[in-house]
Structures are given as structure tokens and as C-alpha cells.
Amino acid sequence: MHIMEGFLPLEWCLFWFILSIPVIVYGIYKIKKITEEIPESKSLIAVSGAFIFLLSSLKIPSVTGSCSHPTGMD
């Protein structure tokens, strides 16, 4: 959902942002730990991030006249 389109109220945006902070911190911790143990994994992580970015930029028309996009996170 996009805030600029008015689909997501500011209160919900702040709620989900605060809720996501522990997940983001844990993710950064895990990435740091993995890259310290296996330095070669940095390139795989970079390519995975680029793939997810590219996949999320593909737009698929939806029934409502808007568009959806895959996230690559499943």
C-alpha cells in the first residue's frame, strides 16, 4: 500500500514502522554475522538484493485498475 495514494493512513504507517524495527535490527545482525563468518557470501547477498529489487519493479495490472507487484520475499 502506498501512502501517497491515500491507501495507508499515517497512524498505520507509524505502527508498522515501529513494529518492524526489531526485525530490521535482527536482519542487520544476521547479515553482519554471516558476512564475517563467510566473506564470499557478500556477492550472493548483493545479487539477491538486486533480484528482489528488479522483481518488485515489475508491475502487474490488477482488477481494480491499479497495479500489483511481486516482492520476491516468499
N, C-alpha and C positions, 0 to 999 in steps of 0.2 A: 504494500500500500504506500502511496506517495502523499506526503504532507502537502506539497504544493497543489495537488489536485483536490485537496479538501477531504480525502477519504479517511485520514488518520488524525484525530484531534491531538492537540499539543499535549494534553494530560496523558494520553495513552503512549505517545512518543516518549515522554519523560519516564513513565513507568517501565516500559520495556527497555529503555536505555539503562536505567538503574539496575534492572533485573539481569541485564546482560554483562554487567561489569565483572562479576566473579568468573563467568565463562571465558571472557576475553583474557583476563589475568591468567587463568589456568592454561589457556591455549598458548599464550606467550611463554609461560613457564615450561610447558612441554616442548615447544619448538626449540627453545634455548637448550634444554637438556638433550634433546635428540641431536641437534647440530654440534654440541660439544662432544658427545659420545661418537658420532659418526659424521665427520665433516663432509663426506661425499654426499650426504643427504640434502645439502643446501640446494643443489641444482634440481633435484627431484621436487622439492618443496616449491621452488620458483616456477617450474614448469606446471605443476599442479595449480598454483595460483593463477597463472596465465590462462590455463584451460578453463578454470571456473569463471574468470572474468570474461573470456570470449563467449562461453556458453550463456552467461547471464545477459549478454548484449543481444542475443538473438530474440527477436520479437515474434510471437505467435498470435495472430488475431483471435480474439475471444468473441463469444456470443453477444456480449453487451456493447460491442462497438469499440471497446478499449483493446488493449493487448496484454498478453501474459508473457512471461519469460521463464525458462528453466533456470534453476540456481546451481545445479551441479553438486549439490551438497548431500544428496541422498545416497 
